[in-house]
Amino acid sequence: MKRRKLLKTLADFLDQEGRKQRRHSAELSALLEKLKQKELELEEKMRVEKDEHKHKRFEKELEIVRAQHEKGVKTLQSLET
């Protein structure tokens, strides 16, 4: 899944009512795993990238993915309690 689609799917989960969120906790967990994979991929791309412009772009994308991952983890934790 592309980053935008992952973030859109996460936003959809975060906006749903509590009852619907509980039904989707397994899907949310899988989505968070995919976001974590994307985070690792971006870190690797940043590590090997020589071009400063691309490096900064990857860094911005990484910040977004990390923030959304953190938000999703908090939501998942609140669903499980």
N, C-alpha and C positions, 0 to 999 in steps of 0.2 A: 504494500500500500504506500502511496505517496504521502509525504508529510502533511499536505493540506487535507487530504481525505482523512487521515488519522486524527488530525486536530478537529475537523468538522464532526467526525463521529464522536469524539470525546465531548465536544460542546453539546451535541444532542443528548448524550447521557446526562450531562450536568444540568440541563434545563428541564428534564422530565420530572414529573411528580414523584414523591417518595415511594409510592406503591410500585410504580413502574421501575424505579431504580433498583429496588430490591430484586425484582425478577431478572434484571440484567447484570447483576453483580459478577456473574461468571464471564459474561461477554466483556464487561469493563475490565476485568482482570486480564483477559487475553489481549485487549487493546493496549493496556498499560505495558504488557510484555513487548508488544510490537513497538511502542514508543521507546522503550528502553533499548531495543535492538537498533532503532533509528539513531538514538543518542550515541550508541557505541560506534555506529558507522560514521557519523559526523565527526566524532572525536578522531577516528582513524584518518578520515579525509583531511582534517585539519593538521594532523601530525605530519602527513607526507606532502602537503601542499606547499609549493614554493612561492607561488604568486600571492602577493600580499592582499590584493583585492578579493580573490577567491577565498583566502584564509579568513578575512573579515566577514565575508558572506556566510561561510560555514559557522563562524562563531556566533553570528546573530541567529541563525537557524537553530543552533544548539541551545542558545538561551531560551528560545521560544519552546522548543521541545522539552527542555528541563522544567520550565515553569508549568507547562501543561501536564507533564507527568506528575509533578508534585501535587497539582490541583486534583488530578484524578486519584492519586493515592489517598489524599485526605477525604475525598468523597467516598471512596471504597471503604475506608476505615469507618466513616460515619454510618455507612449502610450496614456494616457488620456488627455494630454495637446496638 
